[in-house]
Amino acid sequence: MHKFRPFEGVVLTFLLVTFLMTACGDTSPTSAPSTTTAAATTVAAHSTAPASTTAATTTATTTTASATVAATTTTTSATVAPTTILPTTAATTTVAPTTILPTTAVPATTVVNSTTSAQDASSPVQFVWKTSGDAAKPLSGAFSVAVDNQGNIYVGLVDVDQVQKLDSNGKFLASWGKTGSGDGDFMFKSAGNTEVALALDAQDNVYVSDLNRRIQKFDANGKFLLKWGSQGDAEGQFQGSIGLATDSQGNVYVSDIFNNVIQKFDANGKFLLKWGSTGSNDGQFKKVAGIAIDKQGNLYAVDNGLNRVQKFDANGKFVAKWDSSGQFNGLTGVAVDSQNNVYVCDQVGTVQKLDSQGKVLGRWGGKGSGDGEFNIPTSLAVDKQGNVYVADWMNNRVQKFRPR
């Protein structure tokens, strides 16, 4: 492993190129989901964090369209000490991973806190809950997160090649997908590389990217609808699609961390346009990662290699950039709320809230496994009420925060 530099020693996973662990878990589909607005994914990092355990137990029974699942969760969250290396070549090159992650499932955890916060009073949010999933369906490798119109949460799990659906309280509802390259199958990790992004449109259709170098579209019940894409750098091709977002017109945007471009498609996968190239000028990227769309159709893209956020209009025209000035450290994910506030997360465990002009409004987090702490947050999502969901990858969980 090489020495960590801001974003170089980190695997783009979500970036989706990272050294992951040996997959475990049930890969058989259970039921199906519904969804909405844009979401993204990200990049990996190096970290070492102590394990922690919290005591609590919740029980719930949930009925989906085709199945009833009894969820019993015992609060226990374990933290893994990962070591990752960020690939310098496209994911077509096999990378020898240096990190072996646990091969056993992480105990399920749902901890609710509606009165106290892990953050101080200056934090822009308050901790609500954290979950590592149902006991029978843990969130093994929770790498990408998205939320639908009803507040249900969708999580891309790199360890089991599945998409899992949770209710607004973090309880398991359904899952679908299995390892493979067929319709409805996923390959979220391979040869030390990791790649998964989720996005939902206004009709709750679900878009998913993976290492098969394609985008798949599912209906609200998880039924496969269509797919597009192949490996390469031409129009409609991908090398590392680690960011997905949708706009109000149903168009789909895909960021490619290796080709350093953003492509725009209609809802049926028809190519519309692309922009970007490798470099540090306006409109260029070094390692473009998560993307998100605001109410006006502007697109925000975080650059893991240049530590900055860039803003574009719906046609890819450069609008503005927010350089790090030391405030960003390995950006991975981004999300936008209904007030056009922008949330970004980085590989060192910090989430920041900015206004639409890039002014920092607040921040929270820190490396660890406690409430409001993160061990490589890779993706963000915001619901209609402004609640923020964070995919806490190496802690195998999702955390929810409400705005203050």
C-alpha positions in Angstrom: 0.0 0.0 0.0 1.3 3.4 -0.8 1.3 6.3 1.5 -2.0 8.2 1.7 -2.3 11.5 0.0 -5.5 13.4 0.0 -7.5 11.1 -2.3 -4.7 9.2 -3.8 -4.4 6.5 -1.2 -8.0 5.9 -1.4 -9.9 3.5 -3.5 -12.4 5.0 -5.8 -15.2 3.0 -4.8 -18.0 4.4 -5.3 -15.4 5.7 -7.3 -16.0 2.6 -7.2 -12.7 1.3 -7.5 -11.5 0.0 -4.3 -10.3 -3.1 -2.5 -13.2 -4.7 -1.0 -13.9 -7.6 1.0 -15.0 -11.0 0.3 -18.7 -11.0 -0.5 -21.2 -12.6 1.8 -24.9 -12.7 2.2 -28.0 -13.9 0.6 -28.2 -13.1 -3.1 -31.7 -14.3 -3.8 -34.2 -11.6 -4.6 -36.9 -11.0 -2.0 -39.2 -8.3 -3.3 -39.1 -5.0 -4.9 -38.8 -1.3 -4.3 -39.9 2.2 -5.2 -37.8 5.4 -5.5 -37.1 9.0 -6.7 -34.6 11.7 -6.9 -31.0 11.6 -7.8 -28.3 9.9 -5.8 -24.6 9.1 -6.4 -21.7 7.1 -5.2 -18.0 7.5 -4.5 -14.5 6.7 -3.6 -12.6 4.8 -0.9 -10.1 5.7 1.7 -7.7 4.4 4.3 -8.8 4.3 7.9 -8.5 2.5 11.1 -11.2 2.8 13.7 -12.0 1.0 16.9 -15.0 -1.3 17.1 -18.0 -0.1 19.2 -21.1 -1.8 20.5 -24.4 -0.2 21.4 -27.1 -2.0 23.3 -30.7 -1.9 22.0 -33.3 -4.1 20.4 -36.1 -3.4 18.1 -38.7 -5.7 16.5 -40.8 -5.0 13.5 -42.9 -7.0 11.0 -43.1 -5.5 7.5 -45.3 -6.7 4.6 -44.2 -6.2 1.0 -46.0 -7.0 -2.2 -45.0 -10.6 -2.1 -43.5 -11.3 1.3 -43.7 -10.6 5.0 -40.4 -10.2 6.8 -40.1 -10.2 10.5 -37.2 -8.0 11.5 -35.5 -8.4 14.9 -32.4 -6.2 15.3 -29.9 -6.1 18.1 -27.7 -3.0 18.2 -24.2 -3.9 17.5 -22.0 -2.0 15.1 -18.5 -3.2 14.2 -15.9 -1.2 12.5 -13.3 -2.7 10.2 -9.8 -1.3 9.8 -9.4 -1.1 6.0 -6.4 -0.3 3.9 -7.0 0.7 0.3 -5.1 1.9 -2.7 -6.6 4.1 -5.3 -6.0 2.6 -8.8 -4.3 4.9 -11.3 -5.6 3.1 -14.3 -9.0 2.2 -15.6 -10.9 -0.6 -14.0 -10.0 -2.8 -16.9 -6.7 -3.4 -15.2 -6.8 -6.1 -12.5 -5.6 -4.7 -9.1 -4.2 -6.9 -6.4 -6.1 -6.0 -3.3 -4.2 -5.4 0.0 -7.3 -5.4 2.2 -9.2 -8.5 3.2 -12.5 -7.6 4.8 -14.5 -9.8 7.1 -16.2 -12.8 5.5 -18.9 -13.0 8.1 -22.0 -10.8 8.2 -22.0 -7.8 10.5 -24.7 -8.0 13.2 -27.8 -5.9 12.4 -28.2 -2.6 14.1 -31.0 -0.1 14.4 -30.4 2.7 16.9 -32.9 5.5 17.2 -32.1 8.8 18.9 -34.8 11.5 18.6 -33.8 13.7 21.5 -30.0 13.9 21.7 -27.3 14.4 19.1 -23.8 13.1 18.6 -22.9 16.5 17.3 -22.6 19.7 19.2 -25.0 22.6 18.9 -23.2 24.1 16.0 -23.9 21.1 13.8 -26.5 21.8 11.0 -28.1 18.4 11.7 -29.2 16.1 14.5 -28.6 12.4 14.6 -31.8 10.4 14.3 -30.9 6.7 13.8 -28.3 4.3 12.4 -28.9 0.9 11.0 -26.8 -2.0 9.8 -29.9 -3.8 8.5 -32.1 -6.7 9.4 -30.4 -9.6 11.2 -31.0 -11.8 8.2 -30.2 -9.1 5.7 -27.3 -7.0 7.0 -26.1 -4.0 5.1 -22.9 -5.6 4.1 -20.8 -3.0 2.2 -23.4 -0.2 2.2 -21.9 1.9 -0.6 -24.6 3.9 -2.3 -27.8 5.3 -0.9 -30.9 6.9 -2.5 -34.4 7.8 -1.2 -37.9 7.7 -2.9 -41.0 10.0 -2.7 -42.3 8.0 0.3 -39.1 8.3 2.3 -38.1 4.7 1.6 -34.3 4.2 1.4 -32.4 2.1 -1.2 -28.9 0.9 -0.5 -26.4 -0.6 -2.9 -24.5 -3.4 -1.2 -21.1 -4.2 -2.7 -20.5 -7.3 -0.6 -23.6 -9.2 -1.8 -24.4 -7.5 -5.2 -27.9 -6.5 -4.1 -30.1 -3.5 -3.8 -31.9 -3.4 -0.5 -35.0 -1.3 0.4 -35.6 0.0 3.9 -38.5 2.0 5.3 -38.0 5.5 6.7 -37.1 4.1 10.1 -34.4 1.9 8.6 -36.3 -1.4 8.8 -35.8 -4.0 6.0 -38.6 -4.2 3.4 -37.1 -6.0 0.3 -34.1 -6.7 -1.8 -33.3 -7.8 -5.3 -30.3 -8.8 -7.4 -27.6 -11.4 -7.5 -24.0 -11.7 -8.7 -23.8 -11.9 -12.5 -24.0 -10.1 -15.8 -27.5 -11.0 -16.9 -30.6 -8.8 -16.8 -31.2 -7.8 -13.2 -27.8 -9.1 -12.0 -25.1 -6.9 -10.5 -21.4 -7.0 -10.2 -20.5 -4.3 -7.7 -16.9 -5.5 -7.0 -14.3 -7.5 -8.7 -10.5 -7.9 -8.5 -10.3 -5.2 -5.8 -12.4 -2.7 -7.7 -15.8 -1.4 -6.4 -18.5 0.3 -8.4 -22.2 1.0 -7.7 -24.4 4.0 -8.0 -28.1 4.4 -7.5 -30.5 7.1 -8.7 -34.3 7.3 -8.6 -36.6 9.3 -10.9 -39.9 11.0 -10.2 -41.8 7.8 -11.2 -39.7 5.8 -8.7 -37.9 4.0 -11.4 -34.5 2.8 -10.1 -31.2 3.2 -12.1 -28.2 1.2 -11.1 -24.6 1.2 -12.4 -22.1 -1.6 -11.8 -18.8 -3.1 -13.1 -20.6 -4.6 -16.0 -20.1 -1.2 -17.6 -23.8 -0.5 -18.0 -26.8 1.2 -16.5 -29.9 -0.9 -15.6 -33.4 0.5 -15.1 -36.0 -1.2 -12.9 -39.6 -0.3 -12.1 -40.8 0.4 -8.6 -41.2 -3.4 -8.0 -37.7 -4.2 -9.0 -38.7 -5.5 -12.4 -36.0 -5.2 -15.0 -37.0 -2.7 -17.8 -33.9 -2.0 -19.9 -30.2 -1.5 -19.9 -27.6 0.4 -21.9 -23.9 0.9 -22.1 -20.7 -1.1 -22.7 -17.0 -0.7 -21.8 -15.0 2.1 -23.5 -14.7 5.8 -23.9 -17.2 6.5 -26.7 -20.7 7.9 -26.4 -22.8 5.6 -24.2 -19.7 3.7 -23.0 -18.2 3.6 -19.5 -15.0 2.8 -17.7 -16.0 3.7 -14.1 -19.6 4.9 -13.7 -19.6 5.8 -10.0 -22.1 8.7 -10.0 -25.8 8.7 -11.1 -28.4 11.4 -11.0 -31.8 12.2 -12.6 -33.5 15.5 -13.4 -37.1 16.5 -13.3 -37.4 15.7 -17.0 -36.4 12.1 -16.4 -32.9 12.5 -18.0 -30.2 10.4 -16.5 -26.6 11.7 -15.8 -23.6 9.4 -15.4 -20.2 10.4 -14.1 -17.2 8.3 -15.2 -14.2 8.5 -12.8 -11.7 7.0 -15.4 -12.9 8.7 -18.5 -13.4 12.0 -16.5 -16.6 12.8 -18.3 -20.3 13.3 -17.5 -22.8 11.8 -19.9 -26.5 12.7 -20.3 -29.2 10.2 -21.5 -32.9 10.3 -21.8 -35.0 7.9 -19.7 -34.6 5.1 -22.3 -30.9 5.3 -22.4 -30.6 7.4 -25.6 -27.3 9.4 -25.6 -27.9 13.2 -25.5 -24.5 14.8 -24.7 -21.4 14.6 -22.7 -18.8 17.0 -21.3 -15.5 17.0 -19.5 -12.0 15.7 -19.9 -8.9 15.0 -17.8 -7.3 18.2 -16.4 -7.6 20.9 -13.8 -9.2 23.7 -15.9 -12.9 24.7 -15.6 -15.0 21.8 -16.7 -12.2 19.3 -16.4 -11.8 16.6 -13.8 -9.1 14.5 -12.3 -11.3 11.9 -10.6 -15.0 12.9 -11.0 -17.1 11.0 -8.4 -20.6 11.7 -7.1 -23.1 14.0 -8.9 -26.4 15.6 -7.9 -29.1 17.8 -9.6 -30.8 20.8 -8.0 -34.4 22.0 -8.6 -33.3 24.3 -11.5 -31.5 21.4 -13.2 -28.0 22.5 -12.4 -25.6 19.6 -11.8 -23.0 19.5 -9.0 -20.0 17.2 -9.5 -17.4 16.4 -6.8 -13.8 15.7 -7.9 -11.9 13.3 -5.7 -8.6 14.1 -7.3 -8.8 17.9 -7.3 -10.7 18.4 -4.0 -13.3 20.7 -5.5 -17.0 20.9 -6.5 -18.0 22.1 -9.9 -21.5 23.4 -10.9 -22.8 23.1 -14.5 -26.1 23.9 -16.2 -28.3 21.1 -17.7 -26.3 21.3 -21.0 -22.9 20.9 -19.4 -21.9 24.6 -19.4 -19.5 25.4 -16.6 -21.1 27.8 -14.0 -18.9 27.8 -10.9 -16.4 25.9 -8.9 -15.6 25.7 -5.2 -12.0 24.9 -4.6 -11.0 23.1 -1.4 -8.9 25.8 0.3 -8.3 23.0 2.7 -12.0 22.4 3.5 -12.3 19.2 1.3 -10.3 16.1 1.8 -11.1 13.3 -0.8 -14.7 14.1 -1.8 -16.8 11.1 -2.6 -20.5 11.9 -2.5 -22.9 14.9 -3.0 -26.6 15.6 -2.6 -28.9 18.6 -2.9 -32.0 19.5 -0.8 -35.2 21.3 -1.8 -33.6 24.6 -0.8 -30.7 24.0 -3.1 -28.3 23.5 -0.2 -25.5 21.1 -1.2 -24.1 18.3 1.0 -20.8 16.7 0.3 -18.9 13.9 2.1 -15.3 13.0 2.0 -13.2 9.9 2.7 -11.9 11.1 6.0 -15.4 11.0 7.5 -16.7 14.6 7.2 -20.0 15.8 5.9 -20.4 19.5 5.0 -23.4 21.6 4.2 -23.0 24.5 1.7 -25.3 27.0 0.2 -25.8 27.1 -3.6 -22.9 29.6 -3.8 -20.5 27.3 -2.0 -20.5 29.0 1.4 -20.0 26.5 4.2 -23.0 26.5 6.5 -21.9 23.7 8.8 -20.2 20.4 9.1 -20.3 17.2 11.2 -18.8 13.8 11.4 -15.3 12.5 12.2 -13.6 9.1 11.9 -15.1 6.4 14.0 -18.1 4.2 14.6 -20.1 6.2 17.1 -23.3 8.1 16.4 -22.6 10.7 13.7 -19.2 9.3 13.0 -18.1 7.7 9.8 -15.6 5.2 8.4 -15.5 6.3 4.7 -18.8 7.8 3.9 -19.3 7.2 0.2 -22.8 8.5 -0.7 -25.5 10.9 0.4 -29.2 11.3 -0.2 -31.8 13.9 1.0 -35.5 13.4 1.3 -38.4 15.8 0.9 -38.2 16.8 4.6 -34.6 17.6 4.3 -33.4 14.6 6.2 -29.9 13.5 5.2 -28.9 9.8 4.7 -25.3 8.8 4.7 -23.9 5.5 3.4 -21.2 4.7 6.0 -19.3 2.1 3.9 -16.7 0.6 6.2 -19.1 0.6 9.2 -21.6 -1.4 7.1 -24.5 0.9 7.9 -26.7 3.9 6.9 -27.2 6.9 9.2 -30.1 9.4 9.2 -29.9 13.0 10.3 -32.6 15.7 10.5 -31.9 19.4 9.8 -31.8 21.7 12.9 
